[in-house]
Amino acid sequence: MNKEKKETNATETAKSRTSARKSAEKEPVMYVGPTVNGIGIQNRVYTEIPESAKELFQKAPELRNLFVPVLEYPASCRMLREHRGYIYSAFMRALDFKNGGR
């Protein structure tokens, strides 16, 4: 019985992780990068990532990190303010796009 219970709990945990990922994909995201034509407007909340930005992800996949769930906005701001972390790296890459560097 104990083994069956553990297997059931593991299955339920896996299902809840999958559903959490699906709901995270549907939740609003905030763009924390610089305002760049074709990517996004700084600090704007989107219900889904714009198609033009998705096309740019093929050239620069790190730009996807600039679209964060609204609840993660404070941590993203901290990274930008302290000039460190993956958000800051993506922000600098977006600035390259803004300044014409591809």
N, C-alpha and C positions, 0 to 999 in steps of 0.2 A: 504494500500500500504506500509506503513512504516513497518508494522509487517512482510510482505513478504520480504522486503528488508533486515531486520535483520536476518531472517531465511536463506536467500540466502548467506549473508556474513558469517554466522556461518558455513554453509555447506562448503563454499569455504575455510575458514580457516582450518577446519578439514581435507579437502582434501590436502591442502598445507602442513600441519604437517605430514600427512601420507607419502606424496611423499618426504618430507625432510628426514624422517627416512629411507626410502628405498634408497635414494641417499647416505645417510651417511653410510649405510651398504656396499655400493659398492665403497666408496672412499678409497684411500690408508690410511693405518694406520701405525704408527711408534711404535715400541716396545721400551719402555723406561726403562725396567727392566735390571737386570744384565744378562750377557750371560750365558744361562743355556741350556744344551742339552735337546732337547724335548720341549722347550718353544720358545726361540728365541735368536737372536743376538742383543746386545745392540745398540740402535739408528739406527736400520735397518728399512727401509720402506718396508712394505708388501702390495701387492695388495689385499690379503685376509689373514685371520689368519690361520696359519698352523694347519693341522688336529691333529698333536700330541699335540699342545697346547690346542686345543678344548677338547681333551680327559681329560687333566689335570684340566680343568675348573670344571669338575664334582666333583673332590676331593677338589679343592681350587678355588671357583668362583671369589674370589677377584683378582686373577691373570689376569682376563679379563680387569681390569682397567689399566693394563700396555700397552695395545694396544690402543693408542689414535690417533684421527685424527691429521694429520700433523699441522693443524692450532692451535691445543691446545698444541703443544710441548713446547712453552715458559712457559705456566702456569705449566705444568708438571715438567719442570726443576726447577722452583721456589720452588715447593713443595719438591722436592728431596734435593735441596740446603739448604732449611730451616728446613729439617727433620720434616715435618708435613704434614698432609692431607692424603687422601685416596690413593694417588699415592705412598707416602712413606711407608704406611702400606703394600701395595701390593708388593713393592720392597723388603721389609724385609721378607715377606712370600716367595718370589721367592729365596731369599738368603738361606732360610731354605731348599728349594728343591735342590739348588746347593750344599749345604754342606751335603746332604744325609738325612736330616730330612724330613719325609713325614708327 
